[in-house]
């Protein structure tokens, strides 16, 4: 989804990659069991993917921006499968992944319906017992200024548990701290009635 030049520079920077590696992913994934087959939705410039390839043996990432997907494919050749596609309409099989993750990207999804589509698709492609986890930013003046000219549709962390439950998830947890929130939810092992 569209990002302004300043935002692109920040997300492609070494400083952002360091923050992701040292702070953001450790906090977002604390206590989350990823398993062997991980799907990342919306890797963007790949800062999160660079960390995830060392956390799970089989990483697949789906990126909506064609150029970013091409760049990621070149960078992660042999270490991750990179697909160009829409996270709200995945062309992946049911029950195929042990975990699905997304980081700091939901606010770039233009509509609430598409965000809910991502939640539904994450649920569909997860194996029973699998986990959906991630994080995103909360609305603030600084965050709004960084996103001038961007697609920006911030997720309300207070509404997120119910949205994830509507997608089929159980054991939903949302943790809020200054400026950010993280979430995790599971797909039940028991078949739905």
Secondary structure, DSSP 8 states (H G I E B T S, - for coil): ----HHHHHHHTSHHHHHHIIIIIHHHHTTT----SEEEEE--TTSHHHHHHTTT-SEEEEEESSHHHHHHHHHHTTTT-EEEES-TTS--S-TT-EEEEEEES-GGGSS-HHHHHHHHHHHHHHEEEEEEEEEEEE---HHHHHHTTTS------HHHHHHHHHHTT-EEEEEEEETTEEEEEEE--SS---
